[in-house]
Amino acid sequence: MNPSTAQATVLVDELIRNDVRHVVLSPGSRNAPLSFALHEAAAAGRLTLHVRIDERTAGFLALGLAKGGNEVTAVTCTSGTAVANLHPAMLEARHAGVPVIALTADRPVELYRTGASQTVDQQRIFGMDTLQFPIAECRENQNGMWRSLICRAVATAREQGPVHVNVPFREPLVPDRADDWPEALDGRPFDMPWTRVIPRTTTSLHPADHLGPRTLVIVGDSDHDLTELAERAGWPVAAEPTGHGLRHGGLLLNAGELPDHLRPQAVVVVGRATLSRGVLKLIARTPVVHALSDDLDWPDPQFTATHTSTDLALGEHEVDDDWLTAWQHADKAVADVVDGVLAKEPWPTGLHVARDLVAALPSGANLFLGSSNPIRDVDLVAAPRRDIQTYANRGVAGIDGSVSTAAGIALAQGPTYALIGDLTFLHDANGLIVGPHEPRPDLTVVVLNDDGGGIFTLLEQGAKEHEVAFERVFGTPHGVDLEALCNAHHVPHTLARTPDEFRRALGRPEGIRVVEIRAERNELRDLHTRLKGAVSSTFH
């Protein structure tokens, strides 16, 4: 057995022993030893292998599998620019704390700086420490070292998020028929990991003495659930779509200054609340800000946090029933305003589609929301559903790899819906490519197509004084025929022209399919202005 084959076989075996059940593979020459080992393990039913021809798509598929399955997932590729194409997904995984292992093949060190093909310095290429494997040699005392390093990588991913494992392979890169090797390559008995890592836990129950009865909980991108404590304390919860809270908390906080009876004396910020400027303004103006985070890099982009901890403990606490009631009444009033404004607006707009999609989803469904307008539209007008699971790439909030992330969630969790914009869809059109031998996700991708960058219409550059430059450099119309693109990928496409057609297209996902809704963006800024104005006038 040649050294590269021996090492790859051991690495894959130890990944499986550490409960890594999904691996995404992009084909290449230098990672051929891993490809053969993974294929053999998949054929034996020991893991599920997903093959993607585009490394960026592969990285985001692994991200989605890790998000949906809440388990460590690996993605492997060849050397050179292939590794660089994993960078967007690894950035998202790093900032969202998703356990993805980038298992990258590399050229041996003697080829560095020689002009050898597909050879770059891959150390810290993702801006994080690299777990560097030694080059395999035909000698003893390597099996335990290889297995121990994999155990370290998986344990680190479970506790801290993404890990980069870099493995240089020397030729030959394909298996030979020899079965001789200087030492046994077996793992521990009974398929146990080489090293069993006991999860380290830290408990920091910070007393909530500094938080009075007029406290507002703001939930951003976080797995932390403060619902029970907030209910006992009588604190209202305004949550981004990936959490649970008041129906229109986001819209209320973005419609202008809060009236006195709704202005908090303290806020608890759970995770990264970066979706809207109105929320950030409120946090900046509140005298007591408690950031709740498991990370020492606690979220505080405006440097206003007065306290931070990993958890909160509620002892003797004064409850102001009028405080919570006032927010609940305000939430109901905003819901009435939303219904009234949208009833007068011709269908479809992004707000209509967001509201109607969330309302129509079957119980138990998974929903992935693209960055830019889709997640903001849901935040503004959709009624929260506790019977569906909502996901989004909010770590760095890019539009990269959204189709692939949603596909990974579907493969891990079952039928999934995604709501994304046309530019986000085009950015990851390769996510539609699923080879004939691959597991197929049950995924319905809803694309709101307004032919360009609708998000910029709502930002400063969308103001009238910038209209001369806007359309070319921000609006970026593309004119792509999405139906033709779907046909080229053999993906079913439906154009929904009415609310009834849209609802009918949202049956249980079977395989990948695309539902397109065509909208205009020239009235988008005015609609949002009118909606927020109507909400503001309700309380002033």
C-alpha positions as CSV (number, residue, x, y, z in Angstrom):
1,M,0.0,0.0,0.0
2,N,1.4,3.4,-0.9
3,P,1.6,6.1,1.8
4,S,-1.0,8.4,0.4
5,T,-3.6,5.6,0.2
6,A,-2.8,4.4,3.7
7,Q,-3.1,7.9,5.1
8,A,-6.4,8.7,3.3
9,T,-7.9,5.4,4.3
10,V,-7.1,6.0,8.0
11,L,-8.4,9.6,7.9
12,V,-11.8,8.6,6.4
13,D,-12.1,5.7,8.9
14,E,-11.4,8.0,11.9
15,L,-13.8,10.6,10.6
16,I,-16.6,8.0,10.6
17,R,-15.6,6.8,14.1
18,N,-16.0,10.4,15.3
19,D,-19.6,10.4,13.9
20,V,-19.0,12.4,10.8
21,R,-21.8,11.1,8.6
22,H,-21.8,13.4,5.6
23,V,-18.9,14.4,3.4
24,V,-19.0,16.6,0.4
25,L,-16.4,15.9,-2.3
26,S,-15.2,18.0,-5.3
27,P,-13.2,16.0,-7.7
28,G,-9.5,16.6,-8.4
29,S,-6.2,14.9,-8.8
30,R,-4.4,15.7,-5.6
31,N,-7.3,14.7,-3.4
32,A,-7.7,11.4,-5.3
33,P,-6.6,9.3,-2.3
34,L,-9.4,10.8,-0.2
35,S,-11.8,10.3,-3.1
36,F,-11.1,6.6,-3.4
37,A,-11.3,6.2,0.4
38,L,-14.6,8.1,0.6
39,H,-16.1,6.2,-2.3
40,E,-15.2,2.9,-0.6
41,A,-16.7,4.0,2.7
42,A,-19.9,5.2,1.1
43,A,-20.3,2.0,-0.9
44,A,-20.0,0.1,2.4
45,G,-22.8,2.3,3.9
46,R,-20.6,3.9,6.5
47,L,-21.2,7.5,5.4
48,T,-23.2,9.5,2.9
49,L,-21.1,11.0,0.1
50,H,-22.2,14.1,-1.9
51,V,-20.2,15.0,-5.0
52,R,-20.3,18.5,-6.5
53,I,-18.2,19.8,-9.4
54,D,-18.0,23.4,-8.1
55,E,-16.0,23.8,-4.9
56,R,-17.9,26.9,-3.8
57,T,-21.1,25.0,-4.2
58,A,-19.6,22.1,-2.3
59,G,-18.6,24.3,0.6
60,F,-22.0,25.8,1.0
61,L,-23.7,22.3,0.7
62,A,-21.5,21.2,3.6
63,L,-22.5,24.3,5.5
64,G,-26.2,23.5,4.9
65,L,-25.7,19.9,6.0
66,A,-24.0,21.0,9.2
67,K,-26.7,23.6,9.9
68,G,-29.6,21.3,9.2
69,G,-28.1,18.2,10.9
70,N,-26.4,20.1,13.7
71,E,-23.4,17.9,13.3
72,V,-19.9,18.0,12.0
73,T,-19.7,17.8,8.2
74,A,-16.6,17.7,6.1
75,V,-15.9,19.0,2.6
76,T,-12.8,18.0,0.6
77,C,-11.2,19.3,-2.5
78,T,-7.9,19.4,-4.5
79,S,-5.1,22.0,-4.1
80,G,-4.7,25.5,-5.4
81,T,-7.6,27.7,-6.3
82,A,-10.0,24.9,-5.4
83,V,-9.2,25.6,-1.8
84,A,-9.7,29.3,-2.2
85,N,-13.2,28.6,-3.6
86,L,-14.2,27.2,-0.1
87,H,-13.4,30.5,1.5
88,P,-16.8,32.1,1.4
89,A,-18.5,29.1,3.0
90,M,-15.7,28.9,5.6
91,L,-16.1,32.6,6.4
92,E,-19.9,32.1,7.0
93,A,-19.2,29.0,9.1
94,R,-16.7,30.8,11.2
95,H,-18.8,33.8,12.0
96,A,-21.9,31.6,12.5
97,G,-20.2,28.9,14.5
98,V,-21.1,26.1,12.1
99,P,-19.0,22.8,12.5
100,V,-17.5,22.4,9.0
101,I,-14.2,20.7,8.4
102,A,-12.4,21.8,5.2
103,L,-10.3,18.8,4.4
104,T,-8.0,20.1,1.7
105,A,-5.4,18.2,-0.3
106,D,-2.1,19.9,-0.9
107,R,1.1,19.4,-2.8
108,P,4.2,18.3,-0.8
109,V,6.2,21.1,0.6
110,E,9.1,20.5,-1.7
111,L,7.0,21.8,-4.6
112,Y,6.3,25.1,-2.9
113,R,7.8,28.1,-4.8
114,T,8.9,25.9,-7.7
115,G,6.2,26.9,-10.2
116,A,4.5,23.5,-9.8
117,S,0.9,23.4,-11.1
118,Q,-1.9,24.1,-8.6
119,T,0.5,24.8,-5.8
120,V,0.0,27.7,-3.4
121,D,0.7,28.2,0.3
122,Q,-2.5,26.9,1.9
123,Q,-1.5,27.6,5.5
124,R,-4.1,30.0,7.1
125,I,-5.7,30.5,3.7
126,F,-9.1,30.9,5.5
127,G,-7.7,33.3,8.1
128,M,-7.7,30.6,10.8
129,D,-5.2,28.2,12.2
130,T,-4.5,25.2,9.9
131,L,-4.2,21.7,11.3
132,Q,-1.3,20.6,9.1
133,F,-0.9,16.9,8.5
134,P,2.6,15.5,8.0
135,I,3.4,13.9,4.7
136,A,2.8,10.1,4.9
137,E,5.8,7.9,4.8
138,C,6.3,4.1,4.6
139,R,7.3,3.7,8.2
140,E,5.8,2.8,11.6
141,N,4.2,5.0,14.3
142,Q,1.9,7.1,12.0
143,N,-1.5,5.5,12.5
144,G,-2.1,6.8,16.0
145,M,-0.9,10.3,15.1
146,W,-3.2,10.5,12.0
147,R,-6.2,9.3,14.0
148,S,-5.4,11.6,17.0
149,L,-5.2,14.6,14.7
150,I,-8.6,13.8,13.2
151,C,-10.1,13.5,16.7
152,R,-8.7,16.9,17.6
153,A,-10.2,18.4,14.4
154,V,-13.7,17.0,15.0
155,A,-13.7,18.0,18.7
156,T,-12.6,21.5,17.8
157,A,-15.3,21.8,15.2
158,R,-18.0,20.6,17.7
159,E,-17.0,23.2,20.3
160,Q,-15.8,26.2,18.3
161,G,-16.9,26.0,14.6
162,P,-15.0,25.4,11.4
163,V,-11.6,23.8,11.1
164,H,-9.1,23.7,8.3
165,V,-7.3,20.3,7.9
166,N,-4.6,20.4,5.2
167,V,-3.2,17.1,4.0
168,P,-0.2,17.0,1.5
169,F,-0.1,13.9,-0.6
170,R,2.9,12.6,-2.6
171,E,2.4,10.5,-5.7
172,P,1.3,7.8,-6.3
173,L,-2.2,9.1,-5.7
174,V,-4.2,6.0,-6.6
175,P,-4.5,2.7,-4.7
176,D,-2.2,-0.1,-5.5
177,R,-2.8,-3.8,-4.9
178,A,-0.1,-4.3,-2.3
179,D,-1.4,-4.9,1.2
180,D,1.9,-4.6,3.0
181,W,2.4,-1.8,5.5
182,P,4.9,-1.5,8.4
183,E,2.2,-1.3,11.1
184,A,-1.4,-2.2,11.6
185,L,-3.8,0.6,10.5
186,D,-6.7,-0.5,12.7
187,G,-8.6,1.9,14.9
188,R,-9.8,1.3,18.4
189,P,-12.0,-1.8,19.1
190,F,-15.8,-1.6,18.5
191,D,-15.5,1.3,16.1
192,M,-14.7,3.7,18.9
193,P,-12.8,7.0,18.2
194,W,-9.0,6.9,18.8
195,T,-9.5,9.6,21.5
196,R,-12.8,10.1,23.2
197,V,-13.2,13.9,23.8
198,I,-15.5,14.8,26.7
199,P,-17.3,18.1,25.8
200,R,-16.0,21.0,27.9
201,T,-18.8,23.0,29.5
202,T,-18.7,26.4,31.2
203,T,-21.7,27.7,33.1
204,S,-22.0,31.4,33.7
205,L,-25.4,32.3,35.1
206,H,-25.2,36.0,35.4
207,P,-27.8,37.4,37.8
208,A,-30.3,39.8,36.1
209,D,-30.2,42.3,39.0
210,H,-29.3,45.2,36.7
211,L,-32.2,44.5,34.3
212,G,-35.5,46.1,35.5
213,P,-39.1,45.3,34.5
214,R,-39.0,47.5,31.4
215,T,-36.5,45.3,29.6
216,L,-36.8,44.3,25.9
217,V,-35.2,41.1,24.6
218,I,-33.8,41.4,21.1
219,V,-32.9,38.1,19.4
220,G,-30.6,38.0,16.5
221,D,-28.7,35.1,14.9
222,S,-28.4,32.7,17.8
223,D,-29.3,29.2,18.9
224,H,-29.8,30.6,22.5
225,D,-33.4,30.4,23.6
226,L,-34.4,32.9,26.2
227,T,-38.1,32.5,25.7
228,E,-38.9,30.9,29.1
229,L,-36.9,33.4,31.1
230,A,-38.5,36.3,29.2
231,E,-42.0,35.0,29.9
232,R,-41.3,34.7,33.6
233,A,-39.8,38.2,33.6
234,G,-42.6,39.8,31.6
235,W,-40.2,41.0,29.0
236,P,-41.3,41.3,25.3
237,V,-39.2,39.6,22.7
238,A,-38.4,41.1,19.3
239,A,-36.7,38.4,17.2
240,E,-35.2,38.2,13.7
241,P,-36.9,35.5,11.5
242,T,-34.6,32.7,12.7
243,G,-35.9,33.2,16.3
244,H,-39.3,33.6,17.9
245,G,-40.9,36.7,19.2
246,L,-43.6,39.4,18.6
247,R,-45.1,39.2,15.1
248,H,-44.0,42.6,14.0
249,G,-41.3,43.6,16.5
250,G,-38.8,44.3,13.7
251,L,-41.2,46.6,11.8
252,L,-42.1,48.4,15.0
253,L,-38.4,49.1,15.8
254,N,-37.7,50.3,12.2
255,A,-40.7,52.6,11.9
256,G,-39.1,55.6,13.8
257,E,-38.9,56.7,17.4
258,L,-40.7,54.5,19.9
259,P,-43.4,56.2,22.0
260,D,-42.5,56.7,25.6
261,H,-44.7,53.8,26.8
262,L,-42.7,51.3,24.6
263,R,-39.2,52.7,25.2
264,P,-37.1,50.2,27.2
265,Q,-34.8,51.0,30.1
266,A,-32.6,48.0,29.3
267,V,-32.2,45.5,26.4
268,V,-30.9,42.0,26.4
269,V,-29.3,41.2,23.0
270,V,-29.2,37.5,22.2
271,G,-26.6,36.7,19.5
272,R,-25.9,38.9,16.6
273,A,-28.8,41.3,15.9
274,T,-27.5,42.9,12.7
275,L,-30.5,42.6,10.4
276,S,-31.9,46.1,10.7
277,R,-30.7,49.7,11.4
278,G,-33.7,50.5,13.6
279,V,-32.7,47.8,16.0
280,L,-29.1,49.0,16.1
281,K,-30.3,52.5,16.8
282,L,-32.5,51.4,19.7
283,I,-29.6,49.4,21.2
284,A,-27.3,52.5,20.9
285,R,-29.8,54.7,22.8
286,T,-30.6,52.3,25.6
287,P,-28.7,52.9,28.9
288,V,-28.3,49.2,29.9
289,V,-27.3,46.7,27.2
290,H,-26.6,43.1,28.1
291,A,-25.0,41.0,25.4
292,L,-25.8,37.3,25.7
293,S,-23.2,35.2,23.9
294,D,-21.1,32.0,24.3
295,D,-18.3,33.7,22.4
296,L,-15.6,35.9,24.0
297,D,-16.0,38.0,20.8
298,W,-19.5,39.0,22.0
299,P,-21.6,40.9,19.4
300,D,-21.4,44.6,20.1
301,P,-20.7,46.5,16.8
302,Q,-21.5,49.9,18.4
303,F,-19.5,49.3,21.6
304,T,-22.6,50.0,23.8
305,A,-22.7,46.7,25.8
306,T,-22.7,47.4,29.6
307,H,-22.7,43.7,30.5
308,T,-22.0,40.3,28.8
309,S,-22.4,36.7,29.9
310,T,-23.1,33.3,28.5
311,D,-26.5,33.0,30.3
312,L,-28.8,34.8,32.6
313,A,-30.4,33.8,36.0
314,L,-33.6,35.4,37.1
315,G,-34.0,35.6,40.9
316,E,-36.4,37.9,42.7
317,H,-37.7,40.1,40.0
318,E,-40.3,42.9,39.7
319,V,-42.7,42.2,36.9
320,D,-44.5,45.1,35.1
321,D,-47.6,43.5,33.5
322,D,-48.4,46.8,31.7
323,W,-45.0,46.7,30.0
324,L,-45.6,43.4,28.2
325,T,-49.3,44.2,27.5
326,A,-48.3,47.5,25.9
327,W,-46.0,45.7,23.5
328,Q,-48.5,43.0,22.7
329,H,-51.2,45.7,21.9
330,A,-48.7,47.6,19.8
331,D,-47.8,44.4,17.9
332,K,-51.5,43.8,17.1
333,A,-51.9,47.4,15.9
334,V,-48.9,47.0,13.6
335,A,-50.4,43.8,12.2
336,D,-53.6,45.6,11.3
337,V,-51.5,48.3,9.6
338,V,-49.6,45.8,7.6
339,D,-52.8,44.0,6.4
340,G,-54.3,47.4,5.4
341,V,-51.3,48.6,3.5
342,L,-50.7,45.3,1.6
343,A,-54.4,45.0,0.8
344,K,-54.2,48.2,-1.2
345,E,-51.0,47.2,-3.0
346,P,-51.1,45.2,-6.2
347,W,-49.7,41.6,-5.9
348,P,-46.8,40.8,-6.0
349,T,-44.3,42.7,-4.0
350,G,-41.5,41.1,-1.9
351,L,-43.6,41.9,1.2
352,H,-46.6,40.0,-0.2
353,V,-44.5,37.0,-1.2
354,A,-42.8,36.9,2.2
355,R,-46.1,37.1,4.1
356,D,-47.9,34.5,1.9
357,L,-45.0,32.0,1.8
358,V,-44.6,31.8,5.5
359,A,-48.4,31.5,6.0
360,A,-48.7,28.7,3.4
361,L,-45.9,26.5,4.6
362,P,-47.0,23.1,6.0
363,S,-46.3,22.4,9.6
364,G,-42.8,20.9,10.2
365,A,-41.3,22.5,7.1
366,N,-37.9,24.0,6.9
367,L,-37.4,27.5,5.5
368,F,-34.2,29.1,4.3
369,L,-34.1,32.9,3.8
370,G,-31.7,34.5,1.5
371,S,-29.8,37.7,2.5
372,S,-30.7,41.1,1.2
373,N,-34.5,41.7,0.9
374,P,-36.1,38.3,1.5
375,I,-35.1,37.9,5.2
376,R,-35.9,41.6,5.8
377,D,-39.3,41.2,4.1
378,V,-40.1,38.3,6.4
379,D,-38.9,40.2,9.4
380,L,-41.2,43.1,8.5
381,V,-44.5,41.5,7.6
382,A,-44.6,37.7,8.1
383,A,-46.4,36.1,11.1
384,P,-43.9,34.0,13.1
385,R,-44.4,30.2,12.9
386,R,-43.2,28.1,15.8
387,D,-44.1,25.0,13.9
388,I,-41.4,25.6,11.2
389,Q,-37.6,25.8,11.4
390,T,-36.1,28.9,9.8
391,Y,-32.5,29.2,8.7
392,A,-30.3,31.9,7.2
393,N,-26.7,32.6,6.5
394,R,-26.3,35.5,8.9
395,G,-22.7,34.9,9.9
396,V,-21.4,37.3,7.3
397,A,-24.8,37.7,5.5
398,G,-23.5,37.2,2.0
399,I,-25.6,36.0,-0.9
400,D,-23.0,33.3,-1.8
401,G,-24.1,29.7,-2.0
402,S,-27.7,30.2,-0.9
403,V,-29.1,27.5,-3.2
404,S,-26.5,25.0,-2.0
405,T,-26.9,25.9,1.7
406,A,-30.7,25.3,1.3
407,A,-30.0,22.0,-0.5
408,G,-27.8,20.9,2.4
409,I,-30.5,21.7,4.9
410,A,-33.0,19.7,2.9
411,L,-30.6,16.7,2.7
412,A,-30.1,16.8,6.5
413,Q,-33.6,17.8,7.6
414,G,-36.1,16.9,4.9
415,P,-38.4,19.0,2.7
416,T,-37.2,22.6,2.6
417,Y,-38.3,25.8,1.1
418,A,-36.0,28.7,0.2
419,L,-37.0,32.3,-0.5
420,I,-34.2,34.2,-2.3
421,G,-33.9,37.1,-4.8
422,D,-32.9,36.8,-8.4
423,L,-29.3,37.9,-8.0
424,T,-28.8,35.5,-5.1
425,F,-30.2,32.7,-7.3
426,L,-27.9,33.5,-10.2
427,H,-25.0,33.8,-7.8
428,D,-25.4,30.1,-7.0
429,A,-27.0,28.6,-10.2
430,N,-24.5,25.8,-10.0
431,G,-26.3,24.7,-6.8
432,L,-28.9,23.3,-9.2
433,I,-26.4,20.7,-10.5
434,V,-26.9,17.4,-8.8
435,G,-25.4,14.4,-10.6
436,P,-27.4,11.3,-11.4
437,H,-25.7,9.3,-8.6
438,E,-26.2,11.8,-5.9
439,P,-28.8,12.1,-3.1
440,R,-31.4,14.6,-4.3
441,P,-32.7,17.2,-1.9
442,D,-36.4,17.9,-1.7
443,L,-36.2,21.6,-2.1
444,T,-38.5,24.3,-3.5
445,V,-36.7,27.5,-4.3
446,V,-38.9,30.5,-4.5
447,V,-37.2,33.3,-6.5
448,L,-38.6,36.8,-6.3
449,N,-37.3,38.2,-9.6
450,D,-37.2,42.0,-9.9
451,D,-34.4,41.9,-12.4
452,G,-31.6,43.3,-10.2
453,G,-30.5,44.5,-6.9
454,G,-33.7,45.5,-5.1
455,I,-32.0,45.9,-1.7
456,F,-30.1,48.9,-3.0
457,T,-33.4,50.7,-3.8
458,L,-34.1,50.9,-0.1
459,L,-30.6,52.2,0.9
460,E,-29.1,55.6,0.6
461,Q,-27.9,55.0,-3.0
462,G,-31.6,54.4,-4.0
463,A,-32.5,58.0,-3.2
464,K,-33.7,60.2,-6.1
465,E,-30.5,62.3,-6.2
466,H,-28.5,59.3,-7.2
467,E,-30.8,58.0,-10.0
468,V,-28.4,58.8,-12.8
469,A,-25.9,56.3,-11.6
470,F,-28.2,53.9,-9.8
471,E,-29.5,51.5,-12.4
472,R,-26.2,50.6,-14.0
473,V,-24.0,50.2,-10.9
474,F,-26.6,49.3,-8.2
475,G,-29.7,48.1,-9.9
476,T,-27.7,45.9,-12.3
477,P,-30.5,44.5,-14.4
478,H,-29.5,41.2,-16.0
479,G,-32.5,40.1,-18.2
480,V,-31.8,36.3,-17.6
481,D,-34.5,33.9,-18.6
482,L,-34.8,31.9,-15.4
483,E,-37.1,29.3,-17.0
484,A,-34.5,28.6,-19.7
485,L,-31.8,28.4,-17.0
486,C,-33.8,25.8,-15.1
487,N,-34.5,23.9,-18.3
488,A,-30.8,23.6,-18.9
489,H,-30.4,22.0,-15.5
490,H,-33.5,19.8,-15.9
491,V,-35.1,21.5,-12.9
492,P,-38.9,22.0,-13.0
493,H,-39.9,25.7,-13.2
494,T,-43.2,27.3,-12.3
495,L,-44.0,31.0,-13.0
496,A,-46.6,32.1,-10.4
497,R,-48.6,35.1,-11.6
498,T,-51.3,35.2,-8.9
499,P,-51.6,34.4,-5.2
500,D,-53.6,31.3,-6.0
501,E,-50.9,30.1,-8.5
502,F,-48.3,30.7,-5.9
503,R,-50.1,28.8,-3.2
504,R,-50.7,25.9,-5.5
505,A,-46.9,25.8,-6.4
506,L,-46.0,25.3,-2.7
507,G,-46.9,21.7,-2.4
508,R,-44.6,19.3,-0.6
509,P,-41.1,19.5,-2.2
510,E,-40.1,16.5,-4.3
511,G,-36.6,17.0,-5.8
512,I,-35.4,20.4,-6.7
513,R,-37.9,22.8,-8.3
514,V,-38.0,26.6,-8.8
515,V,-41.0,28.8,-8.3
516,E,-40.5,32.2,-9.9
517,I,-42.5,35.4,-9.1
518,R,-41.8,38.4,-11.2
519,A,-42.0,41.8,-9.5
520,E,-41.1,45.4,-10.1
521,R,-38.7,47.3,-7.9
522,N,-39.3,50.9,-9.1
523,E,-42.0,51.4,-6.4
524,L,-40.3,49.4,-3.7
525,R,-38.8,52.4,-1.9
526,D,-42.1,54.2,-1.8
527,L,-44.0,51.1,-0.5
528,H,-41.6,50.7,2.4
529,T,-41.7,54.4,3.2
530,R,-45.6,54.3,3.3
531,L,-45.6,51.2,5.4
532,K,-43.2,52.5,8.0
533,G,-45.0,55.9,8.0
534,A,-48.3,54.2,8.6
535,V,-46.9,52.3,11.5
536,S,-45.3,55.4,13.0
537,S,-48.5,57.5,12.7
538,T,-50.4,54.8,14.6
539,F,-48.4,55.7,17.8
540,H,-47.9,59.4,17.4
